[in-house]
């Protein structure tokens, strides 16, 4: 049996006007042969389809166009596509603004003449009809066109409600006016004002949606347009290839991801990582495209270009998250799919009920139209996607990538966070911190270090590298031998030199033993060195704890999480590090392949576990945890296996990520509550004649505006790092997010 490759396609859709549209397209795409899953996001105008390789893009186009919608042709990489979508949104916003302006200019005198008797004159009804006609038919044209298009496919959407409501008002009024119906009232102003207010709501809604996507557009705009080569020529950044060397002068953006081959400088990475302090770089260090060279001149060799750069991958991850659905959205999806036909049925029952109870046709008609207008489920359709859009966008600004809506529910339930030690809590690279020669002088320390460094320069072990880097004076080594698990020996300057563990030496003096024990008690690694069979010195090597790790653990405690340190290091070192950062539990001497088993053991005890790691050996544990969080300084394997990614190596960013995810979920729940409450309360009021159609249209627009404004509050989210302290005055403390837990 031939294996079928699974693929993911992202589609940009034109013509959606409400959540019912998204539900229809999602259903149509899901029915295609070879499609495993389809998710359509009304707020972003995007569809994400998981399918096998046999499905062609033409089939997606036919399915979408067959439902009465369009498919945007996007070209280029993620950054180019983001710009193309932005231009399409701007065109749609400009068209909405034009139609609303015309509608507003004509609706104001229409409403005044209809509602202020003192302003009326002979034939005023004909003037009102003339003013209302272009509003209903030209300004409201998109509602009528979409309603007819959907009717052909036996479907109803929000446009159906608006079209029926405004056209019913206009045609009823025209009949009363032309045929001079006795005791008839004209409702031209109702149709005009309905269209005007709903256009206003749609325009404000679109502007709010565009604002919610500003973060991702800002990321797309960060890239440098060109790169200056070493020979002084300048080429477009698109022309860069892996291996090309380019010059970055002070104040310029780095054109693409690369490695520094000449020069040293401080690089401002805040726009990608959220970190406020520039990072010092020199020859051999990696740099990220779109970050700013704040100091000296650099020569950089490109290592990743185009869609492979860190910036492009961040944009892709955020867009995937914005196109995802949270579990709380599923109920809203089911309701939205049946809401419009249900609203039409309620309107019909209202019309018949008013007639049956002896009310005038005018009153029955007005109540039915009010039900149609108030029932538009815009707020319901926007509640979740807008919250996810703003939350993930703010996360991108803080260097936090939330991979999907499902992650929001996972963060709410987590009660324990497990931290990998090396590279997560600590710096991730060994350093020589001390040379102890009991009873020796500074000269003795320098001599023994030079000999040990010369010998260790022949080894590739991380501890050997730390010792080798501790001295610049390296001598020639003869008879080099590596003793796996014990150390290395060789001849340096005519003397036999040994560097390694205790077992490598025939004799370890008590003073040297005590110095080694003191180093290990402090959480460092003790390496013995000596000339001949007797150990003379202790080389103290340590992986330093990051200065922000203790603050991060305190933030986790604020969020209601217990903290476990998980490492393969010896127990003494692990417990020292755990005590330094304030961890609640330390699990040490765990083999890489057993880390996932430790996560599973915690889960078996009823705990909901978040795992934070950065290495390849953390991948299984990240995938096994209820919430996997990768530190962006780590490997692609760890990032791929995780649910949340923090671009920087600052562990406080993990606290930001959890707090932001919880806050986003709280906003979404608030949106859904008020959207449901609005429709549940307003429809009966309209059916009983308490709300007239104009007030209903205004209230419908305001409900969408409320959901948009509530979601936009997430843009002011302030985290635990200094880069966001300036926002704390405007934003609630992120600790409030734990209330949702």
Helices and strands as residue ranges (DSSP letters): E 6-14, H 19-30, E 35-41, E 46-52, H 57-66, E 70-72, H 78-115, G 117-119, H 124-134, I 135-139, H 141-152, H 158-179, H 188-212, H 214-220, E 226-229, E 234-236, G 237-239, E 245-248, E 257-262, E 265-268, H 270-273, E 279-281, E 286-287, E 292-293, E 298-304, G 306-308, H 310-322, H 329-356, H 361-374, H 378-397, E 400-402, H 405-413, E 416-420, I 421-425, E 431-436, H 442-456, H 462-468, E 477-483, E 487-492, E 495-500, G 502-504, E 507-508, H 510-521, E 525-531, E 534-535, E 537-542, H 549-558, E 562-566, H 571-581, E 585-587, G 592-594, H 595-604, E 609-613, G 616-618, H 619-624, E 627-631, H 636-641, E 644-646, H 652-687, H 693-712, G 713-716, G 722-727, G 734-740
